[in-house]
């Protein structure tokens, strides 16, 4: 079986599960986010050489698990305190924990808002549109590299194509949610795309620093959790900040 075939089959299994959990919400969605948070820490700390079967490894995994449970209960100040205190584990060890908890907290908080279903779909679809359109545009047009020292395959044309794709998708999701077609939703889609591409580049820099191609082998044809969720892990916190600024109503109405 080729890598492309593995990639397609994995997507056919994962996407319906994620969409179903997101649509149902409740504990199905919360459990999914919690498992992903723990998985990201396991993956990241393993890359950093941490012995995950040791007492320290268990404590590292308990950190996002307990933080996620506290966040699920709505005790956000305690959850954020636990996030900040993770720095006590040291400069190298705290990185995966911070990434997992920031992304996980943002996804849990967004889904719990009154318009949380649409807001979470907005972020995920904008990230997918950015990634897909960037790949297609880059292959079609090519041109100067975006960040050759970090990710030689990415082009400036691909980055711009990804932003355009997310702008269009953002407008469509805004319309689908019943808020109508708006420039604000399109602009927000562009912001999410920029955040998603930044997250992708940061993860690429992390892997290049460690000298590895993939963050793991959990998902056949895709690599690890960090390989698939790098863009979302930064896009979700950015969306959460936008939601805080908006207050009531979908976060993509910030520029109305």
Helices and strands as residue ranges (DSSP letters): H 3-24, H 26-47, H 55-72, H 76-85, G 86-89, H 91-111, H 116-141, E 145-147, E 151-155, H 156-174, I 175-179, H 183-210, H 225-246, G 251-253
